[in-house]
Amino acid sequence: MEVTRQNFKDCLSTVYSAIDEADFLAIDGEFSGISDGPNVSALTNGLDTPEERYAKLKKPFIQI
């Protein structure tokens, strides 16, 4: 099941039900839309830890 901003409310009861019945839970947090922002290769390098890469990439998307 793909849950998006558009179908979140419609899927919520199905998600709750699936969680109640599950033996374990995994969440795919690949942030697939993140490459739509600034040039990823200009912000990160191959030596960054996952935490450093996330911190660098989320900055341009934070709105105050």
mmCIF file of the N, C-alpha and C atoms, coordinates in Angstrom:
data_MODEL
# 
_entry.id   MODEL 
# 
loop_
_atom_site.group_PDB 
_atom_site.id 
_atom_site.type_symbol 
_atom_site.label_atom_id 
_atom_site.label_alt_id 
_atom_site.label_comp_id 
_atom_site.label_asym_id 
_atom_site.label_entity_id 
_atom_site.label_seq_id 
_atom_site.pdbx_PDB_ins_code 
_atom_site.Cartn_x 
_atom_site.Cartn_y 
_atom_site.Cartn_z 
_atom_site.occupancy 
_atom_site.B_iso_or_equiv 
_atom_site.pdbx_formal_charge 
_atom_site.auth_seq_id 
_atom_site.auth_comp_id 
_atom_site.auth_asym_id 
_atom_site.auth_atom_id 
_atom_site.pdbx_PDB_model_num 
ATOM 1   N N  . MET A 1 1  ? 0.844  -1.162 0.000  1.00 0.00 ? 1  MET A N  1 
ATOM 2   C CA . MET A 1 1  ? 0.000  0.000  0.000  1.00 0.00 ? 1  MET A CA 1 
ATOM 3   C C  . MET A 1 1  ? 0.892  1.228  0.000  1.00 0.00 ? 1  MET A C  1 
ATOM 4   N N  . GLU A 1 2  ? 0.572  2.188  -0.821 1.00 0.00 ? 2  GLU A N  1 
ATOM 5   C CA . GLU A 1 2  ? 1.293  3.454  -0.840 1.00 0.00 ? 2  GLU A CA 1 
ATOM 6   C C  . GLU A 1 2  ? 0.409  4.516  -0.199 1.00 0.00 ? 2  GLU A C  1 
ATOM 7   N N  . VAL A 1 3  ? 0.894  5.081  0.878  1.00 0.00 ? 3  VAL A N  1 
ATOM 8   C CA . VAL A 1 3  ? 0.156  6.124  1.573  1.00 0.00 ? 3  VAL A CA 1 
ATOM 9   C C  . VAL A 1 3  ? 0.798  7.451  1.219  1.00 0.00 ? 3  VAL A C  1 
ATOM 10  N N  . THR A 1 4  ? -0.002 8.346  0.668  1.00 0.00 ? 4  THR A N  1 
ATOM 11  C CA . THR A 1 4  ? 0.482  9.658  0.265  1.00 0.00 ? 4  THR A CA 1 
ATOM 12  C C  . THR A 1 4  ? -0.286 10.737 1.015  1.00 0.00 ? 4  THR A C  1 
ATOM 13  N N  . ARG A 1 5  ? 0.123  11.958 0.815  1.00 0.00 ? 5  ARG A N  1 
ATOM 14  C CA . ARG A 1 5  ? -0.583 13.081 1.427  1.00 0.00 ? 5  ARG A CA 1 
ATOM 15  C C  . ARG A 1 5  ? -2.043 13.112 0.966  1.00 0.00 ? 5  ARG A C  1 
ATOM 16  N N  . GLN A 1 6  ? -2.263 12.742 -0.279 1.00 0.00 ? 6  GLN A N  1 
ATOM 17  C CA . GLN A 1 6  ? -3.609 12.800 -0.841 1.00 0.00 ? 6  GLN A CA 1 
ATOM 18  C C  . GLN A 1 6  ? -4.537 11.707 -0.294 1.00 0.00 ? 6  GLN A C  1 
ATOM 19  N N  . ASN A 1 7  ? -4.007 10.510 -0.017 1.00 0.00 ? 7  ASN A N  1 
ATOM 20  C CA . ASN A 1 7  ? -4.888 9.423  0.422  1.00 0.00 ? 7  ASN A CA 1 
ATOM 21  C C  . ASN A 1 7  ? -4.711 9.044  1.894  1.00 0.00 ? 7  ASN A C  1 
ATOM 22  N N  . PHE A 1 8  ? -3.974 9.839  2.646  1.00 0.00 ? 8  PHE A N  1 
ATOM 23  C CA . PHE A 1 8  ? -3.660 9.506  4.035  1.00 0.00 ? 8  PHE A CA 1 
ATOM 24  C C  . PHE A 1 8  ? -4.905 9.240  4.875  1.00 0.00 ? 8  PHE A C  1 
ATOM 25  N N  . LYS A 1 9  ? -5.861 10.155 4.849  1.00 0.00 ? 9  LYS A N  1 
ATOM 26  C CA . LYS A 1 9  ? -7.066 9.994  5.677  1.00 0.00 ? 9  LYS A CA 1 
ATOM 27  C C  . LYS A 1 9  ? -7.863 8.759  5.273  1.00 0.00 ? 9  LYS A C  1 
ATOM 28  N N  . ASP A 1 10 ? -7.933 8.471  3.983  1.00 0.00 ? 10 ASP A N  1 
ATOM 29  C CA . ASP A 1 10 ? -8.665 7.291  3.514  1.00 0.00 ? 10 ASP A CA 1 
ATOM 30  C C  . ASP A 1 10 ? -7.985 5.993  3.940  1.00 0.00 ? 10 ASP A C  1 
ATOM 31  N N  . CYS A 1 11 ? -6.670 5.996  4.057  1.00 0.00 ? 11 CYS A N  1 
ATOM 32  C CA . CYS A 1 11 ? -5.911 4.783  4.385  1.00 0.00 ? 11 CYS A CA 1 
ATOM 33  C C  . CYS A 1 11 ? -5.722 4.575  5.881  1.00 0.00 ? 11 CYS A C  1 
ATOM 34  N N  . LEU A 1 12 ? -5.989 5.576  6.682  1.00 0.00 ? 12 LEU A N  1 
ATOM 35  C CA . LEU A 1 12 ? -5.648 5.519  8.097  1.00 0.00 ? 12 LEU A CA 1 
ATOM 36  C C  . LEU A 1 12 ? -6.288 4.347  8.834  1.00 0.00 ? 12 LEU A C  1 
ATOM 37  N N  . SER A 1 13 ? -7.559 4.071  8.597  1.00 0.00 ? 13 SER A N  1 
ATOM 38  C CA . SER A 1 13 ? -8.196 2.948  9.303  1.00 0.00 ? 13 SER A CA 1 
ATOM 39  C C  . SER A 1 13 ? -7.579 1.614  8.879  1.00 0.00 ? 13 SER A C  1 
ATOM 40  N N  . THR A 1 14 ? -7.202 1.477  7.622  1.00 0.00 ? 14 THR A N  1 
ATOM 41  C CA . THR A 1 14 ? -6.544 0.259  7.149  1.00 0.00 ? 14 THR A CA 1 
ATOM 42  C C  . THR A 1 14 ? -5.174 0.109  7.800  1.00 0.00 ? 14 THR A C  1 
ATOM 43  N N  . VAL A 1 15 ? -4.464 1.206  7.936  1.00 0.00 ? 15 VAL A N  1 
ATOM 44  C CA . VAL A 1 15 ? -3.143 1.177  8.572  1.00 0.00 ? 15 VAL A CA 1 
ATOM 45  C C  . VAL A 1 15 ? -3.267 0.777  10.038 1.00 0.00 ? 15 VAL A C  1 
ATOM 46  N N  . TYR A 1 16 ? -4.203 1.386  10.760 1.00 0.00 ? 16 TYR A N  1 
ATOM 47  C CA . TYR A 1 16 ? -4.414 1.022  12.169 1.00 0.00 ? 16 TYR A CA 1 
ATOM 48  C C  . TYR A 1 16 ? -4.736 -0.461 12.308 1.00 0.00 ? 16 TYR A C  1 
ATOM 49  N N  . SER A 1 17 ? -5.581 -0.967 11.458 1.00 0.00 ? 17 SER A N  1 
ATOM 50  C CA . SER A 1 17 ? -5.960 -2.369 11.506 1.00 0.00 ? 17 SER A CA 1 
ATOM 51  C C  . SER A 1 17 ? -4.758 -3.269 11.236 1.00 0.00 ? 17 SER A C  1 
ATOM 52  N N  . ALA A 1 18 ? -3.966 -2.915 10.238 1.00 0.00 ? 18 ALA A N  1 
ATOM 53  C CA . ALA A 1 18 ? -2.781 -3.708 9.898  1.00 0.00 ? 18 ALA A CA 1 
ATOM 54  C C  . ALA A 1 18 ? -1.770 -3.701 11.036 1.00 0.00 ? 18 ALA A C  1 
ATOM 55  N N  . ILE A 1 19 ? -1.597 -2.558 11.706 1.00 0.00 ? 19 ILE A N  1 
ATOM 56  C CA . ILE A 1 19 ? -0.673 -2.479 12.837 1.00 0.00 ? 19 ILE A CA 1 
ATOM 57  C C  . ILE A 1 19 ? -1.150 -3.372 13.981 1.00 0.00 ? 19 ILE A C  1 
ATOM 58  N N  . ASP A 1 20 ? -2.445 -3.337 14.259 1.00 0.00 ? 20 ASP A N  1 
ATOM 59  C CA . ASP A 1 20 ? -2.999 -4.171 15.333 1.00 0.00 ? 20 ASP A CA 1 
ATOM 60  C C  . ASP A 1 20 ? -2.780 -5.658 15.076 1.00 0.00 ? 20 ASP A C  1 
ATOM 61  N N  . GLU A 1 21 ? -2.801 -6.067 13.817 1.00 0.00 ? 21 GLU A N  1 
ATOM 62  C CA . GLU A 1 21 ? -2.675 -7.482 13.463 1.00 0.00 ? 21 GLU A CA 1 
ATOM 63  C C  . GLU A 1 21 ? -1.233 -7.917 13.198 1.00 0.00 ? 21 GLU A C  1 
ATOM 64  N N  . ALA A 1 22 ? -0.304 -6.965 13.139 1.00 0.00 ? 22 ALA A N  1 
ATOM 65  C CA . ALA A 1 22 ? 1.069  -7.265 12.719 1.00 0.00 ? 22 ALA A CA 1 
ATOM 66  C C  . ALA A 1 22 ? 1.902  -7.894 13.831 1.00 0.00 ? 22 ALA A C  1 
ATOM 67  N N  . ASP A 1 23 ? 2.826  -8.765 13.425 1.00 0.00 ? 23 ASP A N  1 
ATOM 68  C CA . ASP A 1 23 ? 3.821  -9.311 14.344 1.00 0.00 ? 23 ASP A CA 1 
ATOM 69  C C  . ASP A 1 23 ? 5.018  -8.369 14.454 1.00 0.00 ? 23 ASP A C  1 
ATOM 70  N N  . PHE A 1 24 ? 5.296  -7.625 13.382 1.00 0.00 ? 24 PHE A N  1 
ATOM 71  C CA . PHE A 1 24 ? 6.358  -6.621 13.392 1.00 0.00 ? 24 PHE A CA 1 
ATOM 72  C C  . PHE A 1 24 ? 5.971  -5.517 12.414 1.00 0.00 ? 24 PHE A C  1 
ATOM 73  N N  . LEU A 1 25 ? 6.667  -4.388 12.497 1.00 0.00 ? 25 LEU A N  1 
ATOM 74  C CA . LEU A 1 25 ? 6.347  -3.223 11.680 1.00 0.00 ? 25 LEU A CA 1 
ATOM 75  C C  . LEU A 1 25 ? 7.619  -2.656 11.073 1.00 0.00 ? 25 LEU A C  1 
ATOM 76  N N  . ALA A 1 26 ? 7.609  -2.380 9.779  1.00 0.00 ? 26 ALA A N  1 
ATOM 77  C CA . ALA A 1 26 ? 8.739  -1.749 9.094  1.00 0.00 ? 26 ALA A CA 1 
ATOM 78  C C  . ALA A 1 26 ? 8.207  -0.552 8.306  1.00 0.00 ? 26 ALA A C  1 
ATOM 79  N N  . ILE A 1 27 ? 8.960  0.523  8.317  1.00 0.00 ? 27 ILE A N  1 
ATOM 80  C CA . ILE A 1 27 ? 8.554  1.730  7.613  1.00 0.00 ? 27 ILE A CA 1 
ATOM 81  C C  . ILE A 1 27 ? 9.651  2.106  6.629  1.00 0.00 ? 27 ILE A C  1 
ATOM 82  N N  . ASP A 1 28 ? 9.288  2.322  5.380  1.00 0.00 ? 28 ASP A N  1 
ATOM 83  C CA . ASP A 1 28 ? 10.224 2.734  4.348  1.00 0.00 ? 28 ASP A CA 1 
ATOM 84  C C  . ASP A 1 28 ? 10.341 4.250  4.402  1.00 0.00 ? 28 ASP A C  1 
ATOM 85  N N  . GLY A 1 29 ? 11.477 4.737  4.834  1.00 0.00 ? 29 GLY A N  1 
ATOM 86  C CA . GLY A 1 29 ? 11.688 6.175  4.943  1.00 0.00 ? 29 GLY A CA 1 
ATOM 87  C C  . GLY A 1 29 ? 12.710 6.670  3.946  1.00 0.00 ? 29 GLY A C  1 
ATOM 88  N N  . GLU A 1 30 ? 12.546 6.336  2.687  1.00 0.00 ? 30 GLU A N  1 
ATOM 89  C CA . GLU A 1 30 ? 13.552 6.681  1.684  1.00 0.00 ? 30 GLU A CA 1 
ATOM 90  C C  . GLU A 1 30 ? 13.519 8.137  1.262  1.00 0.00 ? 30 GLU A C  1 
ATOM 91  N N  . PHE A 1 31 ? 12.509 8.884  1.656  1.00 0.00 ? 31 PHE A N  1 
ATOM 92  C CA . PHE A 1 31 ? 12.406 10.295 1.305  1.00 0.00 ? 31 PHE A CA 1 
ATOM 93  C C  . PHE A 1 31 ? 12.532 10.490 -0.206 1.00 0.00 ? 31 PHE A C  1 
ATOM 94  N N  . SER A 1 32 ? 11.694 9.794  -0.947 1.00 0.00 ? 32 SER A N  1 
ATOM 95  C CA . SER A 1 32 ? 11.824 9.758  -2.399 1.00 0.00 ? 32 SER A CA 1 
ATOM 96  C C  . SER A 1 32 ? 11.728 11.121 -3.075 1.00 0.00 ? 32 SER A C  1 
ATOM 97  N N  . GLY A 1 33 ? 11.092 12.086 -2.484 1.00 0.00 ? 33 GLY A N  1 
ATOM 98  C CA . GLY A 1 33 ? 10.990 13.400 -3.106 1.00 0.00 ? 33 GLY A CA 1 
ATOM 99  C C  . GLY A 1 33 ? 12.139 14.324 -2.800 1.00 0.00 ? 33 GLY A C  1 
ATOM 100 N N  . ILE A 1 34 ? 13.108 13.863 -2.035 1.00 0.00 ? 34 ILE A N  1 
ATOM 101 C CA . ILE A 1 34 ? 14.165 14.746 -1.577 1.00 0.00 ? 34 ILE A CA 1 
ATOM 102 C C  . ILE A 1 34 ? 15.073 15.229 -2.707 1.00 0.00 ? 34 ILE A C  1 
ATOM 103 N N  . SER A 1 35 ? 15.195 14.470 -3.783 1.00 0.00 ? 35 SER A N  1 
ATOM 104 C CA . SER A 1 35 ? 16.077 14.886 -4.877 1.00 0.00 ? 35 SER A CA 1 
ATOM 105 C C  . SER A 1 35 ? 15.455 15.985 -5.739 1.00 0.00 ? 35 SER A C  1 
ATOM 106 N N  . ASP A 1 36 ? 14.218 16.374 -5.469 1.00 0.00 ? 36 ASP A N  1 
ATOM 107 C CA . ASP A 1 36 ? 13.592 17.456 -6.221 1.00 0.00 ? 36 ASP A CA 1 
ATOM 108 C C  . ASP A 1 36 ? 14.110 18.825 -5.791 1.00 0.00 ? 36 ASP A C  1 
ATOM 109 N N  . GLY A 1 37 ? 14.848 18.852 -4.703 1.00 0.00 ? 37 GLY A N  1 
ATOM 110 C CA . GLY A 1 37 ? 15.353 20.115 -4.172 1.00 0.00 ? 37 GLY A CA 1 
ATOM 111 C C  . GLY A 1 37 ? 16.708 20.458 -4.756 1.00 0.00 ? 37 GLY A C  1 
ATOM 112 N N  . PRO A 1 38 ? 17.573 21.005 -3.933 1.00 0.00 ? 38 PRO A N  1 
ATOM 113 C CA . PRO A 1 38 ? 18.895 21.427 -4.395 1.00 0.00 ? 38 PRO A CA 1 
ATOM 114 C C  . PRO A 1 38 ? 19.724 20.253 -4.890 1.00 0.00 ? 38 PRO A C  1 
ATOM 115 N N  . ASN A 1 39 ? 20.766 20.563 -5.614 1.00 0.00 ? 39 ASN A N  1 
ATOM 116 C CA . ASN A 1 39 ? 21.644 19.547 -6.169 1.00 0.00 ? 39 ASN A CA 1 
ATOM 117 C C  . ASN A 1 39 ? 22.227 18.705 -5.034 1.00 0.00 ? 39 ASN A C  1 
ATOM 118 N N  . VAL A 1 40 ? 21.816 17.444 -4.946 1.00 0.00 ? 40 VAL A N  1 
ATOM 119 C CA . VAL A 1 40 ? 22.217 16.559 -3.858 1.00 0.00 ? 40 VAL A CA 1 
ATOM 120 C C  . VAL A 1 40 ? 23.735 16.384 -3.813 1.00 0.00 ? 40 VAL A C  1 
ATOM 121 N N  . SER A 1 41 ? 24.375 16.211 -4.958 1.00 0.00 ? 41 SER A N  1 
ATOM 122 C CA . SER A 1 41 ? 25.821 15.975 -4.962 1.00 0.00 ? 41 SER A CA 1 
ATOM 123 C C  . SER A 1 41 ? 26.595 17.209 -4.531 1.00 0.00 ? 41 SER A C  1 
ATOM 124 N N  . ALA A 1 42 ? 26.028 18.401 -4.661 1.00 0.00 ? 42 ALA A N  1 
ATOM 125 C CA . ALA A 1 42 ? 26.704 19.617 -4.210 1.00 0.00 ? 42 ALA A CA 1 
ATOM 126 C C  . ALA A 1 42 ? 26.630 19.744 -2.691 1.00 0.00 ? 42 ALA A C  1 
ATOM 127 N N  . LEU A 1 43 ? 25.635 19.135 -2.067 1.00 0.00 ? 43 LEU A N  1 
ATOM 128 C CA . LEU A 1 43 ? 25.455 19.254 -0.623 1.00 0.00 ? 43 LEU A CA 1 
ATOM 129 C C  . LEU A 1 43 ? 26.116 18.141 0.168  1.00 0.00 ? 43 LEU A C  1 
ATOM 130 N N  . THR A 1 44 ? 26.265 16.972 -0.433 1.00 0.00 ? 44 THR A N  1 
ATOM 131 C CA . THR A 1 44 ? 26.748 15.805 0.304  1.00 0.00 ? 44 THR A CA 1 
ATOM 132 C C  . THR A 1 44 ? 27.982 15.220 -0.354 1.00 0.00 ? 44 THR A C  1 
ATOM 133 N N  . ASN A 1 45 ? 28.649 14.335 0.370  1.00 0.00 ? 45 ASN A N  1 
ATOM 134 C CA . ASN A 1 45 ? 29.752 13.588 -0.235 1.00 0.00 ? 45 ASN A CA 1 
ATOM 135 C C  . ASN A 1 45 ? 29.708 12.156 0.266  1.00 0.00 ? 45 ASN A C  1 
ATOM 136 N N  . GLY A 1 46 ? 30.492 11.302 -0.319 1.00 0.00 ? 46 GLY A N  1 
ATOM 137 C CA . GLY A 1 46 ? 30.467 9.880  -0.008 1.00 0.00 ? 46 GLY A CA 1 
ATOM 138 C C  . GLY A 1 46 ? 30.937 9.535  1.387  1.00 0.00 ? 46 GLY A C  1 
ATOM 139 N N  . LEU A 1 47 ? 31.550 10.468 2.083  1.00 0.00 ? 47 LEU A N  1 
ATOM 140 C CA . LEU A 1 47 ? 32.043 10.203 3.426  1.00 0.00 ? 47 LEU A CA 1 
ATOM 141 C C  . LEU A 1 47 ? 31.063 10.604 4.512  1.00 0.00 ? 47 LEU A C  1 
ATOM 142 N N  . ASP A 1 48 ? 29.958 11.225 4.132  1.00 0.00 ? 48 ASP A N  1 
ATOM 143 C CA . ASP A 1 48 ? 28.937 11.617 5.110  1.00 0.00 ? 48 ASP A CA 1 
ATOM 144 C C  . ASP A 1 48 ? 28.294 10.383 5.733  1.00 0.00 ? 48 ASP A C  1 
ATOM 145 N N  . THR A 1 49 ? 28.024 10.476 7.021  1.00 0.00 ? 49 THR A N  1 
ATOM 146 C CA . THR A 1 49 ? 27.239 9.432  7.671  1.00 0.00 ? 49 THR A CA 1 
ATOM 147 C C  . THR A 1 49 ? 25.782 9.626  7.253  1.00 0.00 ? 49 THR A C  1 
ATOM 148 N N  . PRO A 1 50 ? 24.945 8.624  7.434  1.00 0.00 ? 50 PRO A N  1 
ATOM 149 C CA . PRO A 1 50 ? 23.527 8.819  7.108  1.00 0.00 ? 50 PRO A CA 1 
ATOM 150 C C  . PRO A 1 50 ? 22.923 10.019 7.846  1.00 0.00 ? 50 PRO A C  1 
ATOM 151 N N  . GLU A 1 51 ? 23.333 10.216 9.093  1.00 0.00 ? 51 GLU A N  1 
ATOM 152 C CA . GLU A 1 51 ? 22.806 11.333 9.873  1.00 0.00 ? 51 GLU A CA 1 
ATOM 153 C C  . GLU A 1 51 ? 23.242 12.677 9.284  1.00 0.00 ? 51 GLU A C  1 
ATOM 154 N N  . GLU A 1 52 ? 24.511 12.770 8.859  1.00 0.00 ? 52 GLU A N  1 
ATOM 155 C CA . GLU A 1 52 ? 25.018 14.012 8.260  1.00 0.00 ? 52 GLU A CA 1 
ATOM 156 C C  . GLU A 1 52 ? 24.313 14.296 6.929  1.00 0.00 ? 52 GLU A C  1 
ATOM 157 N N  . ARG A 1 53 ? 24.147 13.256 6.118  1.00 0.00 ? 53 ARG A N  1 
ATOM 158 C CA . ARG A 1 53 ? 23.477 13.433 4.822  1.00 0.00 ? 53 ARG A CA 1 
ATOM 159 C C  . ARG A 1 53 ? 22.037 13.910 5.031  1.00 0.00 ? 53 ARG A C  1 
ATOM 160 N N  . TYR A 1 54 ? 21.328 13.296 5.957  1.00 0.00 ? 54 TYR A N  1 
ATOM 161 C CA . TYR A 1 54 ? 19.945 13.699 6.234  1.00 0.00 ? 54 TYR A CA 1 
ATOM 162 C C  . TYR A 1 54 ? 19.889 15.155 6.699  1.00 0.00 ? 54 TYR A C  1 
ATOM 163 N N  . ALA A 1 55 ? 20.775 15.513 7.620  1.00 0.00 ? 55 ALA A N  1 
ATOM 164 C CA . ALA A 1 55 ? 20.781 16.888 8.138  1.00 0.00 ? 55 ALA A CA 1 
ATOM 165 C C  . ALA A 1 55 ? 21.042 17.895 7.029  1.00 0.00 ? 55 ALA A C  1 
ATOM 166 N N  . LYS A 1 56 ? 21.970 17.588 6.124  1.00 0.00 ? 56 LYS A N  1 
ATOM 167 C CA . LYS A 1 56 ? 22.282 18.502 5.023  1.00 0.00 ? 56 LYS A CA 1 
ATOM 168 C C  . LYS A 1 56 ? 21.118 18.616 4.047  1.00 0.00 ? 56 LYS A C  1 
ATOM 169 N N  . LEU A 1 57 ? 20.464 17.496 3.762  1.00 0.00 ? 57 LEU A N  1 
ATOM 170 C CA . LEU A 1 57 ? 19.408 17.497 2.760  1.00 0.00 ? 57 LEU A CA 1 
ATOM 171 C C  . LEU A 1 57 ? 18.091 18.061 3.275  1.00 0.00 ? 57 LEU A C  1 
ATOM 172 N N  . LYS A 1 58 ? 17.832 17.972 4.567  1.00 0.00 ? 58 LYS A N  1 
ATOM 173 C CA . LYS A 1 58 ? 16.554 18.463 5.080  1.00 0.00 ? 58 LYS A CA 1 
ATOM 174 C C  . LYS A 1 58 ? 16.548 19.972 5.253  1.00 0.00 ? 58 LYS A C  1 
ATOM 175 N N  . LYS A 1 59 ? 17.713 20.597 5.428  1.00 0.00 ? 59 LYS A N  1 
ATOM 176 C CA . LYS A 1 59 ? 17.775 22.039 5.662  1.00 0.00 ? 59 LYS A CA 1 
ATOM 177 C C  . LYS A 1 59 ? 17.012 22.856 4.626  1.00 0.00 ? 59 LYS A C  1 
ATOM 178 N N  . PRO A 1 60 ? 17.227 22.636 3.328  1.00 0.00 ? 60 PRO A N  1 
ATOM 179 C CA . PRO A 1 60 ? 16.535 23.473 2.335  1.00 0.00 ? 60 PRO A CA 1 
ATOM 180 C C  . PRO A 1 60 ? 15.018 23.290 2.337  1.00 0.00 ? 60 PRO A C  1 
ATOM 181 N N  . PHE A 1 61 ? 14.517 22.213 2.945  1.00 0.00 ? 61 PHE A N  1 
ATOM 182 C CA . PHE A 1 61 ? 13.084 21.931 2.916  1.00 0.00 ? 61 PHE A CA 1 
ATOM 183 C C  . PHE A 1 61 ? 12.347 22.431 4.148  1.00 0.00 ? 61 PHE A C  1 
ATOM 184 N N  . ILE A 1 62 ? 13.098 22.840 5.155  1.00 0.00 ? 62 ILE A N  1 
ATOM 185 C CA . ILE A 1 62 ? 12.476 23.318 6.387  1.00 0.00 ? 62 ILE A CA 1 
ATOM 186 C C  . ILE A 1 62 ? 11.916 24.717 6.142  1.00 0.00 ? 62 ILE A C  1 
ATOM 187 N N  . GLN A 1 63 ? 10.644 24.896 6.433  1.00 0.00 ? 63 GLN A N  1 
ATOM 188 C CA . GLN A 1 63 ? 10.017 26.194 6.272  1.00 0.00 ? 63 GLN A CA 1 
ATOM 189 C C  . GLN A 1 63 ? 9.634  26.723 7.639  1.00 0.00 ? 63 GLN A C  1 
ATOM 190 N N  . ILE A 1 64 ? 10.001 27.950 7.892  1.00 0.00 ? 64 ILE A N  1 
ATOM 191 C CA . ILE A 1 64 ? 9.713  28.562 9.192  1.00 0.00 ? 64 ILE A CA 1 
ATOM 192 C C  . ILE A 1 64 ? 8.483  29.444 9.074  1.00 0.00 ? 64 ILE A C  1 
# 
